[in-house]
Amino acid sequence: MSGHSKWSKIKRKKAEEDRKKGKLFSKIIKEITVAARLGGGDPEANPRLSQAIEDANNANMPKENIEKAILRGTGELPGVEYEDMSYEGYGPNGTALYIECTTDNKNRTVSEIRHLLDKHGGSLGESGSVSWIFDRKGVLYLPKEGITEDDILLVALEHGAEEINDENEFYEVVCPKEEFHNLKTGLEDAGFEIEESELQEIPKTRVNVTGSEAKKLLRLLEALDDQDDVQNVWSNADVDDELFADLEAS
């Protein structure tokens, strides 16, 4: 599985740019609002809300914005009603795409997603057409500085981890989605710093994409990620490291 998170690394770099544009705040506010509506306004009893608040804090979102988003979600303040949607489709070379959105207008969102896919050589698929290719997993990134993989191993395994991967400056710890909160809490209680954590859609099978098709795919992923309603986009593409390096540098 090592290497599956290349696009996530690009997203971490893009997050700072998006924060400056206000896009990241908008996406996080939507996530907080939906999480509070579905699971209540207490982050200790609502893991999804707890994660969204952590993302907001990491993005330096003002506390007042967080509190208002929670109150809108619980109905204590008026506001737009958002809902979760997912779309499935195909990118260049038949790659599978799983797109997670939070929207207040389903018709607008699906129209814009379809347009982006068509523009970049992809197509929208039926519900269930590619979701079977992915498994939802918890993924946590721990900075390597001052620790070894052996330092993490015992604690991680005790709290549900499936594997640990070496990802350059980070250790990537992967677990079943049901163990995500337990693993995160266990690592934090043991004194490990967690740079970032999220639920990801991990592909069971991969499609190798090279050359111009790979570049088209990466531009499609960027375009989808920049769409205001898109929270996450996942692909089963296996793209050469050099192309990701070019995208990071651009």
N, C-alpha and C positions, 0 to 999 in steps of 0.2 A: 504493500500500500504506500510505501514511501514515495513521495513525490506527488501524491494526489492533490496536495494543497497549494500547488503553484498559483492557481488563480486566487486563492485566499490571500496569498502574500501580496499579489497585485492589489487586491481590495484593501489590504491594510495600508498600503502606500497611498491609494486613492482616497482613503477615508480622511486624511488630513486636508487634501485639496477640497473634498466635498464639504468638510467642516467650515472651511473658509467661505464657501459659496452659500452656506446655510442649508445645503441639501441633506447633510447628515443629520442635523437637528430635526428636520422635517420627518425623515424616515424613523428616527428613534421615537419622536413624539407619537407617531402613528402606532408604533409597536407598544409603547407604554399604555396608550389609550385602549387598544384592543386587549392587551394582557389584563388590565384592570377590569375591563368589562366582562371578560370570560372567567377570570379567577379571583376577583375581588381586589381590594386596594391594599391589602397587607402583604408586603413582599416576603415576609417570613413564612407565610402560608401559601405563597404563589410563586413557584420557582421561575416561571416565565417572566413575571413582573420583576423579580429580583435581578434576573439577567439583564432585562431592558434598562433598569435603573443603573446597573453597573456599567453598561455600554454608555449611558448618558453621562455618568461621572467621568468615564475615560475620555469622553469627547469634550469635557469641560462645560457641559450644559448647565446653565444656572439652575439652582435648586428650585426657584419659583416656577420655572418652566416644567420641571418634573412633577411638582405637586399639582399644578393645574391640569396636566395631562392625565394624572391619576384620577382627579376629581371629575374630569370629563368622562373618563371611562366608567366610573361608578355611578354616573348620572347626577352627581352633586353640583356640577356646573354644566351649563348648556354647551353644545358643541357638535361638530360633524360626527356622524356615526360611521365608523370604518368597519370593514370586515376582511377577513383573510380569504385570499383566492390563490389557487395554483393553476398554472398552465403548463402543458407539455408540448414539446415540439422537436424539431430537427434543425441542426445547423449544417454547414458545409460538410461534405463527405459522409453524410448520414449520421453525424454525431447526435446523441440524445441531449436534450435540454429540459431541465426541470426548473420552472420559474415561480418563485414565491412572491406574492404581492399583498399589499394592504391598501384597500381602495374604498372610496366613498361613491364610486360610480363604475360598476362592472362593465357597462357597455363601452365607456371611454377607454378603460384600461385594456380590454381585450382588443379593441380596435388599434390602439397604439402598439401593443405587443405584436399583433399580426403585421402591422406596417414595418416595424423594425426587422422582423424575421424575413419578410419578403425582400426588403431593401438589401439585406446582407446575405442573401443566398440560402435562407432557411425557410421553414414552413411551420405552421401551427398544426399540432396533432390532436387527436381525440383524447378524452380523459382515459387514463390507464395505458396509453400507447407506449410510454417510456418509464413511468414511475416504478415499474417492476425491476428496472435495471439498477435502482438505487436502494441503499440501506441508510436509514437515519442513524447517525452516530454522534456521540459527544466527542469533541476534539479540544484539547487544551494545549497551549503553548507555554513552555517554561524556559526562561533564559538559561543558557548553559553556564554562565559565569559563576564560578565557585562551586559547581556541583557536577557529579558524574551521573551516567545512566544508572549505575548501581545504587547511587544514593536514592534515586526516585523509585527504583524497581519494586522493592518490598511494599512500600506504602501504596503505590499505585495498584499493584495486584490485589492487595488486601481490600481495596475500595472499588474493585470492579473493572480495572483497566484490562484491555485485551492486548494491547501492544504499545511499544514506545519506539518512535522513529527519530533518527538523527536528521534534523532539517536545518543545516548550517548553524545559525546562531541560536537555534531553539531545539529543545526536545519536544516532540509532538506526542502527546499521550491520547490514545483513542479508546473509547469505551462504548458499550451499548447505550442507547438514549436513556434507558431506565436508570442507569447508574451515573448519569452526568452530574446531578446535584451532589450525590454521595461522594463521588470521586473528587470533585472540586473542593468540597468541604474538607475531606480527608487530607488532601495535599496542602490546603491552606493551614489547617490545624497543625500539620507537621512542620510548618515554617517555610514551605516552598512559595516562591513568588510565581504568580500566574500572569503572564503578559497579556494573554487573551484567551477567551474560551467561547465556544459556540457549538450549536448543533449544526452538523453538515449532512448533506446528502452524498454518500460515498458510493461511487459506481462499483457494481459487481464485475462488470466487463468493460474493457476499454477499446476505443477505436483510435488507431494511429493516424494523425493528421500532420501533413508536412507541406512545405513550400507555400504557394499562394493560397491554398485552401486553409492552411493553418493561420495565416495572417488575416484572412477574411473572418475566420472563427473568432479570433481574439478581438477584432474590431466589433463583431456582433456582441460578444460578451460585454465589452465596454459600453456599447450603446444601450444594451438592456439594463446594465447596472446604473446607468445615468438616468433612466426613466424614473420619474418621481414616485410611482407606485410600487416599483420593484424593490423588494427587501433583499432577496438573494436570488442568484442564478447559478445553477450547477450543471456541469457537463461531464460526459464520460470520455472526453477527448484526451488523448495522450500526445502532448505537443512538446517539441524539442525545447530544452532549456534555453538555448540561445535566442529563440523567438520571444520567450518570456523576458529575457534580459533586455532585448531590444524594446519591448513594451514598457518595462520599468524605466528605461532610460529616456523614453519619449515624453 
